[in-house]
């Protein structure tokens, strides 16, 4: 079980991805015990420890398998191909509604890790098997995104809006569709569409 000195430094100083890195306020310091335990579990499963994207990354045969990191409200163990893993205990969650491959597990205490240690190891072993088999996540093509009904109705009522939307770059269209569709209630989707209509008519994306 080889411990990478770069990860020792990460745990001492923080990830350095924001101005708080290297200060007592860095989130890494809030979850020291949890990160240390997750690190040990990953190493016990025979994974290689590397520093990637300024965070601990665990690899198998040079393929990325999992990462540990600290968020504001929890420590996490994330799997690059989590969508392909068997999860009988139901502890994996999506990073977001539009995330296709990765999945993660959130922890708020050492006890929560201990209670699920066997399930965590099973997921890590499953992830190793996925990499060994060469399996890949089948991504849904971006052009297969479904337009919300509320947006289609708005287009029917305003052909100029439809034309302006179709003139946007694919990335800008995708951003709007995902944002509108993420709302659970129809009235919220309608409100979002109404709010961003002037921006679309100007030929701008959400972040322009």
C-alpha positions as CSV (number, residue, x, y, z in Angstrom):
1,X,0.0,0.0,0.0
2,X,1.9,3.0,-1.3
3,X,1.0,6.4,0.0
4,X,1.7,9.2,-2.5
5,X,3.5,12.2,-0.8
6,X,1.5,14.5,-3.0
7,X,-1.7,13.4,-1.2
8,X,0.0,13.9,2.1
9,X,0.6,17.5,1.1
10,X,-3.0,17.8,-0.1
11,X,-4.3,16.7,3.3
12,X,-1.9,19.1,5.0
13,X,-2.4,22.2,2.9
14,X,-5.7,21.7,1.0
15,X,-6.4,21.4,-2.7
16,X,-5.3,24.9,-3.8
17,X,-8.2,25.2,-6.2
18,X,-9.5,28.4,-4.5
19,X,-7.9,31.2,-2.5
20,X,-8.6,29.3,0.7
21,X,-6.0,26.6,-0.2
22,X,-3.2,26.5,2.3
23,X,-5.3,28.3,4.9
24,X,-7.2,27.0,7.9
25,X,-10.5,27.8,6.1
26,X,-9.8,25.3,3.3
27,X,-12.6,22.6,3.2
28,X,-10.1,19.8,3.3
29,X,-9.3,20.6,6.9
30,X,-13.0,20.3,7.8
31,X,-13.1,16.6,6.7
32,X,-9.6,15.4,7.6
33,X,-10.7,12.2,9.4
34,X,-13.2,11.3,6.7
35,X,-10.7,11.9,3.8
36,X,-8.0,9.9,5.6
37,X,-10.3,7.0,6.1
38,X,-11.6,7.0,2.5
39,X,-7.9,7.1,1.4
40,X,-7.1,4.0,3.4
41,X,-10.1,2.1,2.0
42,X,-9.1,3.0,-1.6
43,X,-5.5,1.9,-1.0
44,X,-6.7,-1.3,0.7
45,X,-8.4,-2.2,-2.5
46,X,-5.1,-2.1,-4.4
47,X,-5.6,1.1,-6.3
48,X,-2.8,3.5,-7.2
49,X,-2.9,6.9,-5.6
50,X,-2.2,10.0,-7.7
51,X,-2.9,13.7,-7.6
52,X,-5.1,14.8,-10.4
53,X,-7.1,18.0,-10.8
54,X,-5.5,19.0,-7.4
55,X,-7.3,16.1,-5.6
56,X,-6.6,12.5,-4.7
57,X,-7.4,10.2,-7.7
58,X,-7.3,6.4,-7.5
59,X,-6.3,4.5,-10.6
60,X,-6.1,1.0,-11.9
61,X,-3.7,0.1,-14.7
62,X,-3.4,3.8,-15.4
63,X,-7.2,4.2,-15.7
64,X,-9.1,6.7,-13.5
65,X,-11.4,4.8,-11.1
66,X,-12.4,7.1,-8.2
67,X,-11.6,10.4,-6.4
68,X,-12.0,11.7,-2.9
69,X,-12.7,15.3,-2.2
70,X,-14.0,17.8,0.3
71,X,-17.1,19.8,-0.2
72,X,-18.6,22.5,2.1
73,X,-21.0,20.1,3.7
74,X,-19.4,16.7,3.2
75,X,-16.6,14.5,2.1
76,X,-17.1,12.5,-1.1
77,X,-16.0,9.4,-2.9
78,X,-16.8,9.7,-6.6
79,X,-16.6,7.1,-9.4
80,X,-15.8,8.0,-13.0
81,X,-17.9,5.2,-14.4
82,X,-20.4,5.0,-11.5
83,X,-23.3,4.6,-13.9
84,X,-22.0,1.1,-14.7
85,X,-21.6,-0.1,-11.2
86,X,-23.7,-2.5,-9.2
87,X,-25.1,-0.6,-6.2
88,X,-27.3,-2.9,-4.2
89,X,-27.2,-0.6,-1.2
90,X,-28.3,2.4,-3.2
91,X,-25.6,4.8,-1.9
92,X,-24.5,6.2,-5.2
93,X,-26.0,9.5,-6.4
94,X,-25.7,11.6,-9.5
95,X,-23.5,14.7,-9.4
96,X,-26.4,16.5,-11.2
97,X,-29.5,15.7,-13.3
98,X,-27.5,15.8,-16.5
99,X,-24.5,13.8,-15.4
100,X,-24.3,10.6,-17.5
101,X,-21.2,8.7,-16.2
102,X,-20.0,9.7,-12.8
103,X,-21.6,8.9,-9.5
104,X,-20.6,9.8,-5.9
105,X,-21.2,8.9,-2.3
106,X,-21.5,11.7,0.3
107,X,-20.2,11.3,3.9
108,X,-20.8,13.6,6.9
109,X,-18.9,11.6,9.6
110,X,-16.4,8.9,10.1
111,X,-19.2,6.7,11.5
112,X,-21.1,7.0,8.2
113,X,-18.1,5.7,6.4
114,X,-17.5,2.9,8.8
115,X,-21.1,1.8,8.5
116,X,-20.8,1.5,4.7
117,X,-17.2,0.4,4.5
118,X,-18.1,-3.0,3.0
119,X,-20.4,-1.4,0.5
120,X,-17.7,1.1,-0.4
121,X,-15.2,-1.6,-1.0
122,X,-17.7,-3.6,-3.1
123,X,-18.1,-0.5,-5.3
124,X,-14.4,0.0,-5.6
125,X,-13.9,-3.7,-6.6
126,X,-16.8,-3.3,-9.1
127,X,-15.1,-0.2,-10.6
128,X,-11.9,-2.1,-11.0
129,X,-13.8,-4.9,-12.8
130,X,-15.3,-2.3,-15.1
131,X,-11.9,-0.9,-16.0
132,X,-10.5,-4.4,-16.5
133,X,-13.4,-5.3,-18.9
134,X,-13.0,-2.2,-21.0
135,X,-16.6,-1.3,-20.6
136,X,-17.5,2.3,-21.5
137,X,-20.5,4.5,-20.7
138,X,-22.8,5.0,-23.6
139,X,-23.4,8.7,-23.7
140,X,-26.7,10.1,-24.9
141,X,-25.9,12.4,-27.9
142,X,-26.4,16.1,-27.1
143,X,-28.7,16.5,-30.0
144,X,-31.2,14.1,-28.4
145,X,-32.1,16.4,-25.6
146,X,-35.8,16.7,-25.2
147,X,-37.3,20.2,-25.4
148,X,-39.7,20.9,-22.5
149,X,-43.4,21.2,-23.6
150,X,-43.5,24.7,-22.2
151,X,-40.7,25.8,-24.5
152,X,-42.4,24.2,-27.5
153,X,-45.6,26.1,-26.7
154,X,-43.6,29.3,-26.3
155,X,-42.1,28.7,-29.8
156,X,-45.5,28.1,-31.3
157,X,-46.7,31.4,-29.9
158,X,-43.6,33.3,-30.9
159,X,-41.9,32.2,-34.2
160,X,-39.3,34.9,-33.7
161,X,-38.2,33.3,-30.5
162,X,-37.9,29.9,-32.2
163,X,-35.8,31.5,-34.9
164,X,-33.6,33.2,-32.4
165,X,-33.2,30.0,-30.4
166,X,-32.3,28.0,-33.5
167,X,-29.7,30.6,-34.4
168,X,-27.8,30.1,-31.1
169,X,-24.7,27.9,-30.9
170,X,-25.3,24.3,-29.9
171,X,-23.7,24.9,-26.6
172,X,-26.0,27.8,-25.8
173,X,-29.1,25.9,-26.8
174,X,-28.1,23.0,-24.7
175,X,-27.5,25.2,-21.7
176,X,-31.0,26.7,-21.9
177,X,-32.7,23.3,-22.5
178,X,-31.0,21.7,-19.5
179,X,-31.8,24.6,-17.3
180,X,-35.5,24.8,-18.3
181,X,-36.0,21.1,-18.1
182,X,-34.4,20.8,-14.7
183,X,-37.3,22.5,-13.0
184,X,-39.8,20.0,-11.5
185,X,-42.9,22.1,-11.8
186,X,-44.4,23.3,-15.1
187,X,-45.0,26.8,-13.7
188,X,-41.3,27.0,-12.8
189,X,-40.3,25.9,-16.2
190,X,-42.6,28.6,-17.7
191,X,-41.1,31.3,-15.4
192,X,-37.6,30.3,-16.4
193,X,-38.4,30.5,-20.1
194,X,-40.1,33.9,-19.7
195,X,-37.2,35.3,-17.7
196,X,-34.6,34.2,-20.3
197,X,-36.6,35.1,-23.5
198,X,-35.1,38.6,-23.8
199,X,-31.6,37.1,-23.6
200,X,-32.4,34.5,-26.3
201,X,-33.9,37.1,-28.6
202,X,-30.6,39.0,-28.3
203,X,-28.7,36.0,-29.5
204,X,-27.0,35.5,-26.1
205,X,-26.4,32.4,-24.0
206,X,-27.0,32.1,-20.2
207,X,-23.5,33.1,-19.4
208,X,-22.9,35.9,-21.9
